[in-house]
Amino acid sequence: MFVPPIYRVTDPGQLHDIIRNHPMAMLVSNGPTTPYTTLLPVIHPPGAGDAQEPEGFAGFSLLGHLNRANPHWRALAGGVPARLVFTGPSGYVTPALYDTAVAAPTWNFVTAELTGDLVPLPEGEETLEVVRRTAELFEQRFGKGWEVGGSVDYFRSIVGGVGAFRFEVTSGQAMFKLSQEKSPAVRDRVAESMLDDGDGTRRALGVHMCRMARAEETRRPTLWGGSVEPECLLDGLVRTVAERPDELALVDGERRLTYAQLWAWVAELAAALTRHGIEPGSRVAVTGGRGARTVAALLATVAVGATYIPLDASYPENRLTFMLQDSGASLLLHDGPRPAIADQVAALAIEDPSGAGAGGFRPVACRPDLPVYVIYTSGSTGLPKGVTIPHSCLDTMVTWQRTDSVRPDVRTAQFAPLNFDVSFQEILGTLCGGGTLVIAPETLRRDPFAFLSWLAEQRIERLFLPYVALHMLAVAASAQDGDLGLSLLEVNTAGEQLLCTPPIRALFEALPGARLGNHYGQSESAMVSSYVLPADPAAWPLLPPIGRPLPGCELLVDPTDPQDPATGELLVAGAPLSLGYLGRPELNAERFVTVERTPQGHTRAFRTGDLVRVEDGLVHFLSRLDHDVKIRGIRVNLLEIEACLMQQPGVASAVCVALEPVPGSRQLRAAVTLHPDVTEPGDLRKALAGLLPEASVPASVTVLPGLPRTPSGKIDRDSVAASLTGGGDR
């Protein structure tokens, strides 16, 4: 079973308490077509009393018995793997106890799962003793059916048809779903109500809740980025226009706009929005390609206090239609011909500037909770979900970027798609700092060689790229002879784990004046942390940390093991937090949780789903919790396998996925792309076997011409998995 870290039991004593007090277990093993399941009592061996409690989740034994006529017994008699599932007390918590208007009661339960080998015991007295003890325990727990002590003769008469076994535990886990995502005060109120309940099962559940509360008394490790008083991004933009009216603000092909010209265009579009009834709190969708028109539309929307909703025109029409309807936008601004989705809402073309001045145009006054944009990200249901980002988040990011960059007025490429939140760093961070924003032509985004030449021609100084795009750019640079002619001073990567590959190191060795930054954040919490790598690329680790929190950001670690409090799921609190998912109260309750008051006074945090480790004040990304898989009971980190593949000669990029071609039979498959001058990478599985445990070596490594990407430029792992279902081996 999958146990989320928030509910994971880490005290072995609690696991054995479940077994001892709820000894009825479901025995599960694989049958010819469907799993065999049998409910039966299970006991600890004689002598394993409370004073001799097993000390771990594995390496101990349990005893039980089955009817030898049971097909389950016949299947397991050879000592094959099986599972025991124990279900402890369960009950529900009413909305009144939570003091919240949730739609339905919340179920709370205790569950444990053990995996191991079933070993038959000798017939005769040893089997008889197991039968007698399990029956005795069952009678003690569940009432008298007969007097066990006087029934030895009966047990002797049936023992020939009974098979006793020893279950040798190889791994175990347990979970308490006991409202620990709620505040301690609410949890205590719920526990007290259950302890006072007349029902024995609910009282038992209350006991477990109290034990869990004691186990959670240790405060979560935290990191604080320091206090901040951010400037409103609109105020920063107005200040920049006043200070640099004639300096170049925006370049889009042949179009070149000064700050005064750009602001005059923004004023015209803002007036048009106002005429169409747009006011603070309205939502305005903007569709089109990356370019000067969509940048001006973004600025005008935010300037009138409305919420900007980017709709990348390259997305499928059905997806854009859903996003437009789900967002509740009252107006659609479009670049170019009227799109088909314009039939869903009032639409207005983005007009070119008339050449008139901005007059006395002033944007609305900022409020920390005023939404700036709604951005859509992938949802587990197959439909995207909108995340609402307020000024408190964006203003902090823009203020930090202006002071953290090598210069506030650097010449920056606009590379990210409109629906990727890094685009706001590129656009707002540049224009509020007095720099020049240069739109990268769409045709260059998938051509690293042409993109490299364009960067040199446009004298780009700052660049934001996903790791994969940076790596491919570095590979293209390695194929060039002589000086690259680049003006780069700062490159920032985000979106996925950065690997410092040999081509990336070589690129920065050729650019001694440039720095590499590793940024971390999510759509739900925007920019969270940053790490600038040392000046010498030779000193770079293969997997750099994601760094320290930004000002105004507090990071919490929810440990997966109390014995290792520095490792666990990362929670984000403070300035980076969004307002949550648009129209998704259940999802908001799941991901934006109430926490005990932090050292900085925060009580609301976002669960990132990322497993991290804190060392020397730096946060290291380990994996997505859903990318940390188990193969034959052994924990395997997919990113570790990818990193090892990337070290192999000739490999340009790599991805590893876990497939389950047959239910219950999970295996690893990997895919790689090769450098242009490489046709045969050699035996990659053999190379991995020399670096990784056996369970971490993929069943196959397939060479692909390219790795599929999501619209934001990340590797599309689902598409890779689909292509590898029948993959070959190398």
Stockholm file with secondary structure:
# STOCKHOLM 1.0

chainA/1-730         MFVPPIYRVTDPGQLHDIIRNHPMAMLVSNGPTTPYTTLLPVIHPPGAGDAQEPEGFAGFSLLGHLNRANPHWRALAGGVPARLVFTGPSGYVTPALYDTAVAAPTWNFVTAELTGDLVPLPEGEETLEVVRRTAELFEQRFGKGWEVGGSVDYFRSIVGGVGAFRFEVTSGQAMFKLSQEKSPAVRDRVAESMLDDGDGTRRALGVHMCRMARAEETRRPTLWGGSVEPECLLDGLVRTVAERPDELALVDGERRLTYAQLWAWVAELAAALTRHGIEPGSRVAVTGGRGARTVAALLATVAVGATYIPLDASYPENRLTFMLQDSGASLLLHDGPRPAIADQVAALAIEDPSGAGAGGFRPVACRPDLPVYVIYTSGSTGLPKGVTIPHSCLDTMVTWQRTDSVRPDVRTAQFAPLNFDVSFQEILGTLCGGGTLVIAPETLRRDPFAFLSWLAEQRIERLFLPYVALHMLAVAASAQDGDLGLSLLEVNTAGEQLLCTPPIRALFEALPGARLGNHYGQSESAMVSSYVLPADPAAWPLLPPIGRPLPGCELLVDPTDPQDPATGELLVAGAPLSLGYLGRPELNAERFVTVERTPQGHTRAFRTGDLVRVEDGLVHFLSRLDHDVKIRGIRVNLLEIEACLMQQPGVASAVCVALEPVPGSRQLRAAVTLHPDVTEPGDLRKALAGLLPEASVPASVTVLPGLPRTPSGKIDRDSVAASLTGGGDR
#=GR chainA/1-730 SS CCCCGGGBCCCHHHHHHHHHHCCEEEEEECCSSSCEEEEEEEECCTTCCGGGCCCSSSSCEEEEEEETTSHHHHHHTTCCEEEEEEEEEEEEECHHHHTSCCSSCEEEEEEEEEEEEEEECCTTHHHHHHHHHHHHHHHHHHCCSSCGGGGHHHHHHHGGGEEEEEEEEEEEEEEEESSTTSCHHHHHHHHHHHHTCSSHHHHHHHHHHHHHHHHTCSCCCEEECCCCCCCCHHHHHHHHHHHCTTSEEEEETTEEEEHHHHHHHHHHHHHHHHHTTCCTTCEEEEEECSSHHHHHHHHHHHHTTCEEEEEETTSCHHHHHHHHHHHTCSEEEESSSCCGGGGGSCEEECCCCCSCCCTTCCCCCCCTTSEEEEEEECCTTSSCEEEEEEHHHHHHHHHHHHHHSSCTTCEEEECSCTTSTHHHHHHHHHHTTTCEEEECCGGGTTCHHHHHHHHHHTTCCEEEEEHHHHHHHHHHHHTCCSCCCCCCCEEEEESSCCCCCHHHHHHHHSCTTCEEEEEEEETTTEEEEEEECCSCGGGCCSSCCCBEECTTEEEEEEESSTTCTTEEEEEEEETTCCCEETTCHHHHHHHEEECSCCTTSCCEEEEEEEEEEEETTEEEEEEEGGGEEEETTEEEEHHHHHHHHHTSTTEEEEEEEEEEEETTEEEEEEEEEECTTCSCCCCHHHHHHTTSCGGGSCSEEEECSCCCBCTTSSBCHHHHHHHTTTCCCC
#=GC SS_cons         CCCCGGGBCCCHHHHHHHHHHCCEEEEEECCSSSCEEEEEEEECCTTCCGGGCCCSSSSCEEEEEEETTSHHHHHHTTCCEEEEEEEEEEEEECHHHHTSCCSSCEEEEEEEEEEEEEEECCTTHHHHHHHHHHHHHHHHHHCCSSCGGGGHHHHHHHGGGEEEEEEEEEEEEEEEESSTTSCHHHHHHHHHHHHTCSSHHHHHHHHHHHHHHHHTCSCCCEEECCCCCCCCHHHHHHHHHHHCTTSEEEEETTEEEEHHHHHHHHHHHHHHHHHTTCCTTCEEEEEECSSHHHHHHHHHHHHTTCEEEEEETTSCHHHHHHHHHHHTCSEEEESSSCCGGGGGSCEEECCCCCSCCCTTCCCCCCCTTSEEEEEEECCTTSSCEEEEEEHHHHHHHHHHHHHHSSCTTCEEEECSCTTSTHHHHHHHHHHTTTCEEEECCGGGTTCHHHHHHHHHHTTCCEEEEEHHHHHHHHHHHHTCCSCCCCCCCEEEEESSCCCCCHHHHHHHHSCTTCEEEEEEEETTTEEEEEEECCSCGGGCCSSCCCBEECTTEEEEEEESSTTCTTEEEEEEEETTCCCEETTCHHHHHHHEEECSCCTTSCCEEEEEEEEEEEETTEEEEEEEGGGEEEETTEEEEHHHHHHHHHTSTTEEEEEEEEEEEETTEEEEEEEEEECTTCSCCCCHHHHHHTTSCGGGSCSEEEECSCCCBCTTSSBCHHHHHHHTTTCCCC
//
